[in-house]
Amino acid sequence: MFQIKSILMFTALAFVFLGCSSEPTIKKGDKLVVQEKLERELAETVWDDPSYSDAFNTEIPQGTVLQVVVTPTTGQRTIEVIPVEVNGNKDEETITNFFVPEHIRNKDGFKSYSFSIKKEYMGKQIKKAE
């Protein structure tokens, strides 16, 4: 009898610590909505020449819709996203022009960019779109 109680207790504790989380499951393709302005977020750029890199800091306004680019792994502290809507606009070029400084986006070889936002923002500054 003691052994059964021990197994049940261990199973319940494992569920609480490993399987029960208030944080929503995030996966590639999910959309996240910015609930309050994110200041000085770092964006990394992608270039034709993979040996070249660049980055910039910018503000992500409230209401911006972000799409998850890569499913975060367990323990990962950031979520890689790209903006797919800003200020009600869904046009990719307009969104790129809004976020990426002109001297970067007009440089030969620029392809794209993404943000690595903190996972701790979930449920506070960012929520999963329904």
N, C-alpha and C positions, 0 to 999 in steps of 0.2 A: 504494500500500500504506500509506504514511504517513497518508493522508487517512482510510482505513478505520479504522486504529488510533485516530486522533484522535476520530473519531465514536463509536467504541465506548467509549473512555475518557470522553468527555463524557456519553454516555448512562448509563454506570455511575455516574458522580459525581452526575448529576441524580437518578437513582433513590435513591441513598444519602441525599442531602440533602432531596429533596422527597417521595419516595414511600415511604421506609422509615422508619417511626417506631414506637417501642415504645408510644406512646400510643394507646389504642383509639379508634376512630372513635365519636364521640358525635353522636346525632341526636335530634330531637324524639320523645318517647315512650319513649326508653330509660329504664331504671331503674338507679339507682346505689345502692350500699349503703355506708353510713358504717362504716368499719372501726375508727376510734377517734374519741372524742368531739371535736367541733368547738366550740371556745369562741368566744363573742362574734361570731357570724355576723350579718350585717346582713340584715334582711328589709325589703322595701319593700311598702307596702300599695296596694291599688287601691280607689277610691271611686266612688260614683255620680256625684259631681261631679269631672270630670277635672282641674279646676284645683286641687283639694285633694290634698295628699300627706302621708304620714306614714311613719315607719320605726321599727324597734326592733331592738335587739341581743338575741340569745338563744343558748343552747347547743343544739347538735344532738347527741343522744345516739348512742352506738355502736349499730349495728343498724338505725338509721332508714333507710327506703327512700325515695329521692327520685326524682321523675320529671322528665325534661328537658322544659321548656316550649317552648324555641326552639332549633333547631339552631344551635350556635355557628359563627360564620364563621371563616375562616382568620385566624389571628393574634389572635383574641379571647382575652382572659385570664380570662374568667369563664364560668360555665355557669349559666343561669337554670333553677331547679328549684323544685318544690313537694313537700312531704312527702306521701307516700301511705300510709305505715305508720310508727308509732312505738310502741315498747314492745309490739310484737305486735298493735297495734290498727290496723284499716284504716278505721274510721268517720271520715268527713270532719269532722263536728262535733267529735268527741273530739280529733282531731288539731289542728284549729284552736284549740280551747280549751287544748290543751297548749302550743302555741307562741305564740299571740297574746295579749298582756296584755289583761285584762278591760276596762280603760278604753279600749282601741282597738277591740276586736271588738264592744263594746256601743254604740259611738258611731254615731249615725244616718249612714247612707250607706256603712258599711264593706261591701266586697264580697269581697275576697280578699287574698292576700299571696304573695310568692315570695322566694326567696333567690338571690343571685348569688354562687355559691361559686367559689373560685379553681380554675382549670384545673390548676394545679400540684398540687392534692390528688390527682389521678387516679393510681392505682397505689400510693398511700401511704395517706392517710387515707380515700380513697374508691375503690371498685372498681365496675366495670360488672357488673350482675347477669347471671347466666348463664341 
